Amino acid sequence: MLVVRADKGMLKQLEADRMAGRHGAARIAVIPDAGHDVHLDDPAAVYGEMAAFLAEATAAESEAAAKEAGAGA
C-alpha cells in the first residue's frame, strides 16, 4: 500500500501513519511543497513515487515467485 501525502495538504502525518499502520507493507510518500491537490501540484513527483512503489512491488513478487519455483524443483 502506498499513501501519498502532500506536505502542505489536509492529510497530516499522524493520519497517514494510521492509514499505513493498518497494512503491513505500507509506505508513506510525502510530496514537498504540494497542497491538497498533490496530483495537480506536482504530478511528476506523484508519478515518480507511484512508479517506484510499483517497481518495488513487482520485484518483490518476482522474487517470491522465483523462490516458490525453486522450492518446487
N, CA, C, O and CB atoms as a CASP TS submission, in Angstrom:
PFRMAT TS
TARGET T0000
AUTHOR 0000-0000-0000
METHOD Language model
MODEL 1
PARENT N/A
ATOM      1  N   MET     1       0.850  -1.172   0.000  1.00  0.00           N
ATOM      2  CA  MET     1       0.000   0.000   0.000  1.00  0.00           C
ATOM      3  C   MET     1       0.892   1.231   0.000  1.00  0.00           C
ATOM      4  O   MET     1       1.882   1.299   0.729  1.00  0.00           O
ATOM      5  CB  MET     1      -0.965   0.000   1.219  1.00  0.00           C
ATOM      6  N   LEU     2       0.533   2.182  -0.813  1.00  0.00           N
ATOM      7  CA  LEU     2       1.236   3.459  -0.879  1.00  0.00           C
ATOM      8  C   LEU     2       0.287   4.559  -0.440  1.00  0.00           C
ATOM      9  O   LEU     2      -0.807   4.707  -0.986  1.00  0.00           O
ATOM     10  CB  LEU     2       1.780   3.734  -2.312  1.00  0.00           C
ATOM     11  N   VAL     3       0.715   5.328   0.550  1.00  0.00           N
ATOM     12  CA  VAL     3      -0.031   6.504   0.987  1.00  0.00           C
ATOM     13  C   VAL     3       0.754   7.716   0.505  1.00  0.00           C
ATOM     14  O   VAL     3       1.909   7.903   0.889  1.00  0.00           O
ATOM     15  CB  VAL     3      -0.240   6.527   2.561  1.00  0.00           C
ATOM     16  N   VAL     4       0.133   8.541  -0.335  1.00  0.00           N
ATOM     17  CA  VAL     4       0.776   9.755  -0.827  1.00  0.00           C
ATOM     18  C   VAL     4       0.194  10.930  -0.058  1.00  0.00           C
ATOM     19  O   VAL     4      -1.021  11.124  -0.021  1.00  0.00           O
ATOM     20  CB  VAL     4       0.576   9.930  -2.375  1.00  0.00           C
ATOM     21  N   ARG     5       1.076  11.709   0.554  1.00  0.00           N
ATOM     22  CA  ARG     5       0.656  12.834   1.369  1.00  0.00           C
ATOM     23  C   ARG     5       1.345  14.100   0.886  1.00  0.00           C
ATOM     24  O   ARG     5       2.559  14.115   0.681  1.00  0.00           O
ATOM     25  CB  ARG     5       0.963  12.580   2.854  1.00  0.00           C
ATOM     26  N   ALA     6       0.579  15.147   0.707  1.00  0.00           N
ATOM     27  CA  ALA     6       1.132  16.449   0.344  1.00  0.00           C
ATOM     28  C   ALA     6       1.663  17.128   1.597  1.00  0.00           C
ATOM     29  O   ALA     6       1.001  17.136   2.635  1.00  0.00           O
ATOM     30  CB  ALA     6       0.064  17.338  -0.355  1.00  0.00           C
ATOM     31  N   ASP     7       2.841  17.688   1.501  1.00  0.00           N
ATOM     32  CA  ASP     7       3.474  18.357   2.636  1.00  0.00           C
ATOM     33  C   ASP     7       2.578  19.453   3.217  1.00  0.00           C
ATOM     34  O   ASP     7       2.526  19.641   4.432  1.00  0.00           O
ATOM     35  CB  ASP     7       4.817  18.951   2.213  1.00  0.00           C
ATOM     36  N   LYS     8       1.880  20.167   2.347  1.00  0.00           N
ATOM     37  CA  LYS     8       1.031  21.275   2.795  1.00  0.00           C
ATOM     38  C   LYS     8      -0.452  20.945   2.627  1.00  0.00           C
ATOM     39  O   LYS     8      -1.291  21.844   2.576  1.00  0.00           O
ATOM     40  CB  LYS     8       1.374  22.553   2.021  1.00  0.00           C
ATOM     41  N   GLY     9      -0.765  19.670   2.542  1.00  0.00           N
ATOM     42  CA  GLY     9      -2.147  19.248   2.333  1.00  0.00           C
ATOM     43  C   GLY     9      -2.915  19.054   3.627  1.00  0.00           C
ATOM     44  O   GLY     9      -2.421  19.343   4.717  1.00  0.00           O
ATOM     45  N   MET    10      -4.124  18.561   3.481  1.00  0.00           N
ATOM     46  CA  MET    10      -5.016  18.358   4.619  1.00  0.00           C
ATOM     47  C   MET    10      -4.709  17.072   5.387  1.00  0.00           C
ATOM     48  O   MET    10      -5.017  16.983   6.575  1.00  0.00           O
ATOM     49  CB  MET    10      -6.450  18.336   4.146  1.00  0.00           C
ATOM     50  N   LEU    11      -4.111  16.078   4.734  1.00  0.00           N
ATOM     51  CA  LEU    11      -3.786  14.819   5.386  1.00  0.00           C
ATOM     52  C   LEU    11      -2.499  15.001   6.188  1.00  0.00           C
ATOM     53  O   LEU    11      -1.423  15.192   5.621  1.00  0.00           O
ATOM     54  CB  LEU    11      -3.639  13.667   4.344  1.00  0.00           C
ATOM     55  N   LYS    12      -2.621  14.942   7.483  1.00  0.00           N
ATOM     56  CA  LYS    12      -1.469  15.147   8.364  1.00  0.00           C
ATOM     57  C   LYS    12      -0.701  13.850   8.545  1.00  0.00           C
ATOM     58  O   LYS    12      -1.228  12.767   8.289  1.00  0.00           O
ATOM     59  CB  LYS    12      -1.917  15.693   9.728  1.00  0.00           C
ATOM     60  N   GLN    13       0.534  13.960   8.985  1.00  0.00           N
ATOM     61  CA  GLN    13       1.403  12.792   9.135  1.00  0.00           C
ATOM     62  C   GLN    13       0.798  11.753  10.073  1.00  0.00           C
ATOM     63  O   GLN    13       0.889  10.555   9.801  1.00  0.00           O
ATOM     64  CB  GLN    13       2.770  13.219   9.651  1.00  0.00           C
ATOM     65  N   LEU    14       0.193  12.180  11.153  1.00  0.00           N
ATOM     66  CA  LEU    14      -0.403  11.234  12.109  1.00  0.00           C
ATOM     67  C   LEU    14      -1.465  10.367  11.441  1.00  0.00           C
ATOM     68  O   LEU    14      -1.506   9.157  11.664  1.00  0.00           O
ATOM     69  CB  LEU    14      -1.018  11.989  13.297  1.00  0.00           C
ATOM     70  N   GLU    15      -2.315  10.969  10.633  1.00  0.00           N
ATOM     71  CA  GLU    15      -3.363  10.215   9.949  1.00  0.00           C
ATOM     72  C   GLU    15      -2.762   9.306   8.876  1.00  0.00           C
ATOM     73  O   GLU    15      -3.222   8.180   8.692  1.00  0.00           O
ATOM     74  CB  GLU    15      -4.393  11.173   9.321  1.00  0.00           C
ATOM     75  N   ALA    16      -1.752   9.781   8.177  1.00  0.00           N
ATOM     76  CA  ALA    16      -1.072   8.927   7.191  1.00  0.00           C
ATOM     77  C   ALA    16      -0.437   7.730   7.885  1.00  0.00           C
ATOM     78  O   ALA    16      -0.480   6.614   7.367  1.00  0.00           O
ATOM     79  CB  ALA    16       0.003   9.729   6.413  1.00  0.00           C
ATOM     80  N   ASP    17       0.152   7.958   9.054  1.00  0.00           N
ATOM     81  CA  ASP    17       0.734   6.859   9.830  1.00  0.00           C
ATOM     82  C   ASP    17      -0.335   5.848  10.230  1.00  0.00           C
ATOM     83  O   ASP    17      -0.101   4.641  10.182  1.00  0.00           O
ATOM     84  CB  ASP    17       1.442   7.400  11.082  1.00  0.00           C
ATOM     85  N   ARG    18      -1.493   6.333  10.621  1.00  0.00           N
ATOM     86  CA  ARG    18      -2.606   5.431  10.988  1.00  0.00           C
ATOM     87  C   ARG    18      -3.045   4.612   9.784  1.00  0.00           C
ATOM     88  O   ARG    18      -3.257   3.404   9.895  1.00  0.00           O
ATOM     89  CB  ARG    18      -3.808   6.236  11.547  1.00  0.00           C
ATOM     90  N   MET    19      -3.182   5.259   8.646  1.00  0.00           N
ATOM     91  CA  MET    19      -3.589   4.555   7.428  1.00  0.00           C
ATOM     92  C   MET    19      -2.565   3.478   7.081  1.00  0.00           C
ATOM     93  O   MET    19      -2.930   2.336   6.803  1.00  0.00           O
ATOM     94  CB  MET    19      -3.753   5.546   6.247  1.00  0.00           C
ATOM     95  N   ALA    20      -1.294   3.841   7.098  1.00  0.00           N
ATOM     96  CA  ALA    20      -0.237   2.895   6.749  1.00  0.00           C
ATOM     97  C   ALA    20      -0.138   1.776   7.779  1.00  0.00           C
ATOM     98  O   ALA    20       0.192   0.640   7.436  1.00  0.00           O
ATOM     99  CB  ALA    20       1.105   3.616   6.628  1.00  0.00           C
ATOM    100  N   GLY    21      -0.420   2.091   9.029  1.00  0.00           N
ATOM    101  CA  GLY    21      -0.340   1.104  10.097  1.00  0.00           C
ATOM    102  C   GLY    21      -1.356  -0.015   9.972  1.00  0.00           C
ATOM    103  O   GLY    21      -1.196  -1.072  10.582  1.00  0.00           O
ATOM    104  N   ARG    22      -2.385   0.205   9.198  1.00  0.00           N
ATOM    105  CA  ARG    22      -3.418  -0.821   9.002  1.00  0.00           C
ATOM    106  C   ARG    22      -2.975  -1.896   8.015  1.00  0.00           C
ATOM    107  O   ARG    22      -3.648  -2.913   7.853  1.00  0.00           O
ATOM    108  CB  ARG    22      -4.712  -0.179   8.514  1.00  0.00           C
ATOM    109  N   HIS    23      -1.850  -1.667   7.363  1.00  0.00           N
ATOM    110  CA  HIS    23      -1.338  -2.600   6.360  1.00  0.00           C
ATOM    111  C   HIS    23       0.131  -2.876   6.644  1.00  0.00           C
ATOM    112  O   HIS    23       0.893  -1.955   6.938  1.00  0.00           O
ATOM    113  CB  HIS    23      -1.524  -2.037   4.920  1.00  0.00           C
ATOM    114  N   GLY    24       0.521  -4.117   6.561  1.00  0.00           N
ATOM    115  CA  GLY    24       1.884  -4.491   6.920  1.00  0.00           C
ATOM    116  C   GLY    24       2.962  -3.924   6.010  1.00  0.00           C
ATOM    117  O   GLY    24       4.028  -3.543   6.493  1.00  0.00           O
ATOM    118  N   ALA    25       2.719  -3.860   4.721  1.00  0.00           N
ATOM    119  CA  ALA    25       3.750  -3.441   3.780  1.00  0.00           C
ATOM    120  C   ALA    25       3.474  -2.044   3.228  1.00  0.00           C
ATOM    121  O   ALA    25       3.712  -1.785   2.049  1.00  0.00           O
ATOM    122  CB  ALA    25       3.854  -4.441   2.637  1.00  0.00           C
ATOM    123  N   ALA    26       2.982  -1.160   4.060  1.00  0.00           N
ATOM    124  CA  ALA    26       2.628   0.180   3.599  1.00  0.00           C
ATOM    125  C   ALA    26       3.837   1.104   3.606  1.00  0.00           C
ATOM    126  O   ALA    26       4.763   0.953   4.403  1.00  0.00           O
ATOM    127  CB  ALA    26       1.521   0.764   4.468  1.00  0.00           C
ATOM    128  N   ARG    27       3.794   2.062   2.693  1.00  0.00           N
ATOM    129  CA  ARG    27       4.834   3.074   2.601  1.00  0.00           C
ATOM    130  C   ARG    27       4.153   4.436   2.466  1.00  0.00           C
ATOM    131  O   ARG    27       3.122   4.564   1.806  1.00  0.00           O
ATOM    132  CB  ARG    27       5.799   2.794   1.395  1.00  0.00           C
ATOM    133  N   ILE    28       4.740   5.439   3.093  1.00  0.00           N
ATOM    134  CA  ILE    28       4.214   6.801   3.015  1.00  0.00           C
ATOM    135  C   ILE    28       5.178   7.637   2.189  1.00  0.00           C
ATOM    136  O   ILE    28       6.380   7.661   2.453  1.00  0.00           O
ATOM    137  CB  ILE    28       4.010   7.420   4.439  1.00  0.00           C
ATOM    138  N   ALA    29       4.640   8.319   1.190  1.00  0.00           N
ATOM    139  CA  ALA    29       5.429   9.242   0.380  1.00  0.00           C
ATOM    140  C   ALA    29       4.906  10.646   0.643  1.00  0.00           C
ATOM    141  O   ALA    29       3.712  10.909   0.503  1.00  0.00           O
ATOM    142  CB  ALA    29       5.356   8.881  -1.150  1.00  0.00           C
ATOM    143  N   VAL    30       5.795  11.537   1.021  1.00  0.00           N
ATOM    144  CA  VAL    30       5.429  12.927   1.268  1.00  0.00           C
ATOM    145  C   VAL    30       5.965  13.764   0.109  1.00  0.00           C
ATOM    146  O   VAL    30       7.162  13.755  -0.179  1.00  0.00           O
ATOM    147  CB  VAL    30       5.991  13.434   2.648  1.00  0.00           C
ATOM    148  N   ILE    31       5.065  14.484  -0.548  1.00  0.00           N
ATOM    149  CA  ILE    31       5.446  15.336  -1.667  1.00  0.00           C
ATOM    150  C   ILE    31       5.655  16.753  -1.124  1.00  0.00           C
ATOM    151  O   ILE    31       4.701  17.396  -0.685  1.00  0.00           O
ATOM    152  CB  ILE    31       4.357  15.309  -2.808  1.00  0.00           C
ATOM    153  N   PRO    32       6.905  17.241  -1.156  1.00  0.00           N
ATOM    154  CA  PRO    32       7.189  18.567  -0.591  1.00  0.00           C
ATOM    155  C   PRO    32       6.535  19.698  -1.384  1.00  0.00           C
ATOM    156  O   PRO    32       6.379  19.619  -2.602  1.00  0.00           O
ATOM    157  CB  PRO    32       8.689  18.792  -0.533  1.00  0.00           C
ATOM    158  N   ASP    33       6.165  20.733  -0.670  1.00  0.00           N
ATOM    159  CA  ASP    33       5.617  21.964  -1.251  1.00  0.00           C
ATOM    160  C   ASP    33       4.350  21.754  -2.073  1.00  0.00           C
ATOM    161  O   ASP    33       4.024  22.584  -2.922  1.00  0.00           O
ATOM    162  CB  ASP    33       6.650  22.610  -2.111  1.00  0.00           C
ATOM    163  N   ALA    34       3.635  20.661  -1.835  1.00  0.00           N
ATOM    164  CA  ALA    34       2.381  20.398  -2.542  1.00  0.00           C
ATOM    165  C   ALA    34       1.218  20.596  -1.575  1.00  0.00           C
ATOM    166  O   ALA    34       1.346  20.392  -0.368  1.00  0.00           O
ATOM    167  CB  ALA    34       2.364  18.956  -3.144  1.00  0.00           C
ATOM    168  N   GLY    35       0.090  20.997  -2.136  1.00  0.00           N
ATOM    169  CA  GLY    35      -1.112  21.194  -1.340  1.00  0.00           C
ATOM    170  C   GLY    35      -2.057  20.012  -1.480  1.00  0.00           C
ATOM    171  O   GLY    35      -1.655  18.918  -1.875  1.00  0.00           O
ATOM    172  N   HIS    36      -3.309  20.250  -1.152  1.00  0.00           N
ATOM    173  CA  HIS    36      -4.310  19.189  -1.140  1.00  0.00           C
ATOM    174  C   HIS    36      -4.427  18.480  -2.493  1.00  0.00           C
ATOM    175  O   HIS    36      -4.617  17.265  -2.541  1.00  0.00           O
ATOM    176  CB  HIS    36      -5.657  19.759  -0.741  1.00  0.00           C
ATOM    177  N   ASP    37      -4.318  19.216  -3.564  1.00  0.00           N
ATOM    178  CA  ASP    37      -4.380  18.620  -4.904  1.00  0.00           C
ATOM    179  C   ASP    37      -2.979  18.213  -5.353  1.00  0.00           C
ATOM    180  O   ASP    37      -2.466  18.694  -6.363  1.00  0.00           O
ATOM    181  CB  ASP    37      -5.010  19.610  -5.922  1.00  0.00           C
ATOM    182  N   VAL    38      -2.381  17.320  -4.580  1.00  0.00           N
ATOM    183  CA  VAL    38      -0.990  16.927  -4.807  1.00  0.00           C
ATOM    184  C   VAL    38      -0.773  16.426  -6.226  1.00  0.00           C
ATOM    185  O   VAL    38       0.281  16.678  -6.811  1.00  0.00           O
ATOM    186  CB  VAL    38      -0.576  15.852  -3.812  1.00  0.00           C
ATOM    187  N   HIS    39      -1.729  15.735  -6.782  1.00  0.00           N
ATOM    188  CA  HIS    39      -1.589  15.201  -8.143  1.00  0.00           C
ATOM    189  C   HIS    39      -1.571  16.315  -9.194  1.00  0.00           C
ATOM    190  O   HIS    39      -1.064  16.113 -10.298  1.00  0.00           O
ATOM    191  CB  HIS    39      -2.731  14.223  -8.445  1.00  0.00           C
ATOM    192  N   LEU    40      -2.112  17.475  -8.864  1.00  0.00           N
ATOM    193  CA  LEU    40      -2.064  18.623  -9.771  1.00  0.00           C
ATOM    194  C   LEU    40      -0.875  19.526  -9.461  1.00  0.00           C
ATOM    195  O   LEU    40      -0.292  20.125 -10.364  1.00  0.00           O
ATOM    196  CB  LEU    40      -3.365  19.424  -9.684  1.00  0.00           C
ATOM    197  N   ASP    41      -0.516  19.624  -8.174  1.00  0.00           N
ATOM    198  CA  ASP    41       0.584  20.491  -7.767  1.00  0.00           C
ATOM    199  C   ASP    41       1.934  19.975  -8.247  1.00  0.00           C
ATOM    200  O   ASP    41       2.792  20.757  -8.658  1.00  0.00           O
ATOM    201  CB  ASP    41       0.599  20.634  -6.263  1.00  0.00           C
ATOM    202  N   ASP    42       2.123  18.658  -8.196  1.00  0.00           N
ATOM    203  CA  ASP    42       3.402  18.082  -8.609  1.00  0.00           C
ATOM    204  C   ASP    42       3.182  16.680  -9.178  1.00  0.00           C
ATOM    205  O   ASP    42       3.548  15.681  -8.558  1.00  0.00           O
ATOM    206  CB  ASP    42       4.393  18.035  -7.417  1.00  0.00           C
ATOM    207  N   PRO    43       2.581  16.621 -10.365  1.00  0.00           N
ATOM    208  CA  PRO    43       2.271  15.304 -10.941  1.00  0.00           C
ATOM    209  C   PRO    43       3.511  14.452 -11.174  1.00  0.00           C
ATOM    210  O   PRO    43       3.438  13.228 -11.061  1.00  0.00           O
ATOM    211  CB  PRO    43       1.531  15.475 -12.248  1.00  0.00           C
ATOM    212  N   ALA    44       4.641  15.061 -11.494  1.00  0.00           N
ATOM    213  CA  ALA    44       5.857  14.282 -11.733  1.00  0.00           C
ATOM    214  C   ALA    44       6.319  13.580 -10.457  1.00  0.00           C
ATOM    215  O   ALA    44       6.757  12.431 -10.503  1.00  0.00           O
ATOM    216  CB  ALA    44       6.975  15.188 -12.270  1.00  0.00           C
ATOM    217  N   ALA    45       6.222  14.261  -9.334  1.00  0.00           N
ATOM    218  CA  ALA    45       6.632  13.650  -8.064  1.00  0.00           C
ATOM    219  C   ALA    45       5.688  12.510  -7.685  1.00  0.00           C
ATOM    220  O   ALA    45       6.133  11.462  -7.216  1.00  0.00           O
ATOM    221  CB  ALA    45       6.666  14.707  -6.939  1.00  0.00           C
ATOM    222  N   VAL    46       4.382  12.716  -7.891  1.00  0.00           N
ATOM    223  CA  VAL    46       3.409  11.667  -7.585  1.00  0.00           C
ATOM    224  C   VAL    46       3.664  10.460  -8.483  1.00  0.00           C
ATOM    225  O   VAL    46       3.679   9.324  -8.010  1.00  0.00           O
ATOM    226  CB  VAL    46       1.954  12.187  -7.765  1.00  0.00           C
ATOM    227  N   TYR    47       3.863  10.704  -9.772  1.00  0.00           N
ATOM    228  CA  TYR    47       4.147   9.624 -10.706  1.00  0.00           C
ATOM    229  C   TYR    47       5.433   8.895 -10.310  1.00  0.00           C
ATOM    230  O   TYR    47       5.488   7.666 -10.350  1.00  0.00           O
ATOM    231  CB  TYR    47       4.258  10.171 -12.140  1.00  0.00           C
ATOM    232  N   GLY    48       6.448   9.637  -9.935  1.00  0.00           N
ATOM    233  CA  GLY    48       7.709   9.031  -9.524  1.00  0.00           C
ATOM    234  C   GLY    48       7.538   8.116  -8.320  1.00  0.00           C
ATOM    235  O   GLY    48       8.092   7.017  -8.287  1.00  0.00           O
ATOM    236  N   GLU    49       6.774   8.569  -7.334  1.00  0.00           N
ATOM    237  CA  GLU    49       6.522   7.746  -6.147  1.00  0.00           C
ATOM    238  C   GLU    49       5.739   6.494  -6.511  1.00  0.00           C
ATOM    239  O   GLU    49       6.035   5.403  -6.024  1.00  0.00           O
ATOM    240  CB  GLU    49       5.762   8.552  -5.084  1.00  0.00           C
ATOM    241  N   MET    50       4.734   6.658  -7.372  1.00  0.00           N
ATOM    242  CA  MET    50       3.925   5.508  -7.782  1.00  0.00           C
ATOM    243  C   MET    50       4.764   4.519  -8.589  1.00  0.00           C
ATOM    244  O   MET    50       4.668   3.310  -8.380  1.00  0.00           O
ATOM    245  CB  MET    50       2.708   5.969  -8.608  1.00  0.00           C
ATOM    246  N   ALA    51       5.574   5.020  -9.495  1.00  0.00           N
ATOM    247  CA  ALA    51       6.412   4.145 -10.320  1.00  0.00           C
ATOM    248  C   ALA    51       7.404   3.376  -9.452  1.00  0.00           C
ATOM    249  O   ALA    51       7.612   2.180  -9.656  1.00  0.00           O
ATOM    250  CB  ALA    51       7.163   4.966 -11.388  1.00  0.00           C
ATOM    251  N   ALA    52       8.013   4.054  -8.491  1.00  0.00           N
ATOM    252  CA  ALA    52       8.967   3.388  -7.594  1.00  0.00           C
ATOM    253  C   ALA    52       8.266   2.325  -6.755  1.00  0.00           C
ATOM    254  O   ALA    52       8.792   1.227  -6.570  1.00  0.00           O
ATOM    255  CB  ALA    52       9.657   4.417  -6.676  1.00  0.00           C
ATOM    256  N   PHE    53       7.092   2.649  -6.253  1.00  0.00           N
ATOM    257  CA  PHE    53       6.332   1.695  -5.448  1.00  0.00           C
ATOM    258  C   PHE    53       5.965   0.464  -6.262  1.00  0.00           C
ATOM    259  O   PHE    53       6.120  -0.663  -5.792  1.00  0.00           O
ATOM    260  CB  PHE    53       5.068   2.352  -4.893  1.00  0.00           C
ATOM    261  N   LEU    54       5.477   0.675  -7.484  1.00  0.00           N
ATOM    262  CA  LEU    54       5.094  -0.445  -8.338  1.00  0.00           C
ATOM    263  C   LEU    54       6.305  -1.277  -8.746  1.00  0.00           C
ATOM    264  O   LEU    54       6.205  -2.500  -8.844  1.00  0.00           O
ATOM    265  CB  LEU    54       4.367   0.062  -9.579  1.00  0.00           C
ATOM    266  N   ALA    55       7.438  -0.641  -8.985  1.00  0.00           N
ATOM    267  CA  ALA    55       8.654  -1.377  -9.323  1.00  0.00           C
ATOM    268  C   ALA    55       9.096  -2.253  -8.159  1.00  0.00           C
ATOM    269  O   ALA    55       9.486  -3.404  -8.357  1.00  0.00           O
ATOM    270  CB  ALA    55       9.777  -0.411  -9.713  1.00  0.00           C
ATOM    271  N   GLU    56       9.036  -1.711  -6.945  1.00  0.00           N
ATOM    272  CA  GLU    56       9.391  -2.491  -5.758  1.00  0.00           C
ATOM    273  C   GLU    56       8.430  -3.661  -5.568  1.00  0.00           C
ATOM    274  O   GLU    56       8.858  -4.772  -5.257  1.00  0.00           O
ATOM    275  CB  GLU    56       9.389  -1.598  -4.509  1.00  0.00           C
ATOM    276  N   ALA    57       7.147  -3.416  -5.753  1.00  0.00           N
ATOM    277  CA  ALA    57       6.141  -4.471  -5.587  1.00  0.00           C
ATOM    278  C   ALA    57       6.335  -5.564  -6.627  1.00  0.00           C
ATOM    279  O   ALA    57       6.220  -6.749  -6.315  1.00  0.00           O
ATOM    280  CB  ALA    57       4.718  -3.889  -5.690  1.00  0.00           C
ATOM    281  N   THR    58       6.627  -5.171  -7.857  1.00  0.00           N
ATOM    282  CA  THR    58       6.845  -6.138  -8.929  1.00  0.00           C
ATOM    283  C   THR    58       8.095  -6.974  -8.655  1.00  0.00           C
ATOM    284  O   THR    58       8.096  -8.188  -8.857  1.00  0.00           O
ATOM    285  CB  THR    58       6.970  -5.419 -10.284  1.00  0.00           C
ATOM    286  N   ALA    59       9.145  -6.318  -8.197  1.00  0.00           N
ATOM    287  CA  ALA    59      10.382  -7.036  -7.887  1.00  0.00           C
ATOM    288  C   ALA    59      10.161  -8.020  -6.745  1.00  0.00           C
ATOM    289  O   ALA    59      10.642  -9.152  -6.799  1.00  0.00           O
ATOM    290  CB  ALA    59      11.504  -6.049  -7.526  1.00  0.00           C
ATOM    291  N   ALA    60       9.441  -7.601  -5.717  1.00  0.00           N
ATOM    292  CA  ALA    60       9.165  -8.487  -4.582  1.00  0.00           C
ATOM    293  C   ALA    60       8.325  -9.677  -5.017  1.00  0.00           C
ATOM    294  O   ALA    60       8.561 -10.803  -4.580  1.00  0.00           O
ATOM    295  CB  ALA    60       8.451  -7.722  -3.461  1.00  0.00           C
ATOM    296  N   GLU    61       7.349  -9.428  -5.874  1.00  0.00           N
ATOM    297  CA  GLU    61       6.502 -10.525  -6.365  1.00  0.00           C
ATOM    298  C   GLU    61       7.313 -11.485  -7.231  1.00  0.00           C
ATOM    299  O   GLU    61       7.139 -12.700  -7.133  1.00  0.00           O
ATOM    300  CB  GLU    61       5.304  -9.968  -7.169  1.00  0.00           C
ATOM    301  N   SER    62       8.186 -10.962  -8.065  1.00  0.00           N
ATOM    302  CA  SER    62       9.031 -11.807  -8.912  1.00  0.00           C
ATOM    303  C   SER    62       9.974 -12.648  -8.058  1.00  0.00           C
ATOM    304  O   SER    62      10.190 -13.827  -8.337  1.00  0.00           O
ATOM    305  CB  SER    62       9.837 -10.947  -9.905  1.00  0.00           C
ATOM    306  N   GLU    63      10.526 -12.042  -7.027  1.00  0.00           N
ATOM    307  CA  GLU    63      11.423 -12.762  -6.117  1.00  0.00           C
ATOM    308  C   GLU    63      10.675 -13.887  -5.408  1.00  0.00           C
ATOM    309  O   GLU    63      11.190 -14.999  -5.293  1.00  0.00           O
ATOM    310  CB  GLU    63      12.037 -11.796  -5.082  1.00  0.00           C
ATOM    311  N   ALA    64       9.475 -13.604  -4.937  1.00  0.00           N
ATOM    312  CA  ALA    64       8.670 -14.618  -4.261  1.00  0.00           C
ATOM    313  C   ALA    64       8.323 -15.761  -5.212  1.00  0.00           C
ATOM    314  O   ALA    64       8.354 -16.926  -4.817  1.00  0.00           O
ATOM    315  CB  ALA    64       7.389 -13.993  -3.695  1.00  0.00           C
ATOM    316  N   ALA    65       7.997 -15.439  -6.448  1.00  0.00           N
ATOM    317  CA  ALA    65       7.675 -16.472  -7.440  1.00  0.00           C
ATOM    318  C   ALA    65       8.896 -17.331  -7.742  1.00  0.00           C
ATOM    319  O   ALA    65       8.783 -18.547  -7.893  1.00  0.00           O
ATOM    320  CB  ALA    65       7.147 -15.833  -8.736  1.00  0.00           C
ATOM    321  N   ALA    66      10.057 -16.702  -7.829  1.00  0.00           N
ATOM    322  CA  ALA    66      11.287 -17.444  -8.104  1.00  0.00           C
ATOM    323  C   ALA    66      11.612 -18.386  -6.948  1.00  0.00           C
ATOM    324  O   ALA    66      12.025 -19.522  -7.180  1.00  0.00           O
ATOM    325  CB  ALA    66      12.461 -16.475  -8.351  1.00  0.00           C
ATOM    326  N   LYS    67      11.435 -17.939  -5.722  1.00  0.00           N
ATOM    327  CA  LYS    67      11.672 -18.790  -4.559  1.00  0.00           C
ATOM    328  C   LYS    67      10.701 -19.968  -4.550  1.00  0.00           C
ATOM    329  O   LYS    67      11.083 -21.104  -4.269  1.00  0.00           O
ATOM    330  CB  LYS    67      11.537 -17.978  -3.260  1.00  0.00           C
ATOM    331  N   GLU    68       9.446 -19.675  -4.861  1.00  0.00           N
ATOM    332  CA  GLU    68       8.429 -20.734  -4.892  1.00  0.00           C
ATOM    333  C   GLU    68       8.764 -21.758  -5.982  1.00  0.00           C
ATOM    334  O   GLU    68       8.637 -22.963  -5.764  1.00  0.00           O
ATOM    335  CB  GLU    68       7.017 -20.130  -5.134  1.00  0.00           C
ATOM    336  N   ALA    69       9.182 -21.285  -7.132  1.00  0.00           N
ATOM    337  CA  ALA    69       9.544 -22.186  -8.233  1.00  0.00           C
ATOM    338  C   ALA    69      10.763 -23.029  -7.845  1.00  0.00           C
ATOM    339  O   ALA    69      10.828 -24.212  -8.177  1.00  0.00           O
ATOM    340  CB  ALA    69       9.835 -21.376  -9.532  1.00  0.00           C
ATOM    341  N   GLY    70      11.717 -22.431  -7.151  1.00  0.00           N
ATOM    342  CA  GLY    70      12.911 -23.159  -6.701  1.00  0.00           C
ATOM    343  C   GLY    70      12.576 -24.195  -5.650  1.00  0.00           C
ATOM    344  O   GLY    70      13.197 -25.257  -5.602  1.00  0.00           O
ATOM    345  N   ALA    71      11.602 -23.898  -4.811  1.00  0.00           N
ATOM    346  CA  ALA    71      11.212 -24.837  -3.753  1.00  0.00           C
ATOM    347  C   ALA    71      10.481 -26.034  -4.333  1.00  0.00           C
ATOM    348  O   ALA    71      10.510 -27.124  -3.762  1.00  0.00           O
ATOM    349  CB  ALA    71      10.331 -24.140  -2.710  1.00  0.00           C
ATOM    350  N   GLY    72       9.823 -25.829  -5.472  1.00  0.00           N
ATOM    351  CA  GLY    72       9.069 -26.911  -6.098  1.00  0.00           C
ATOM    352  C   GLY    72       9.919 -27.795  -6.984  1.00  0.00           C
ATOM    353  O   GLY    72       9.462 -28.839  -7.449  1.00  0.00           O
ATOM    354  N   ALA    73      11.162 -27.383  -7.222  1.00  0.00           N
ATOM    355  CA  ALA    73      12.017 -28.149  -8.148  1.00  0.00           C
ATOM    356  C   ALA    73      12.673 -29.331  -7.481  1.00  0.00           C
ATOM    357  O   ALA    73      13.419 -30.068  -8.126  1.00  0.00           O
ATOM    358  CB  ALA    73      13.083 -27.259  -8.738  1.00  0.00           C
TER
END
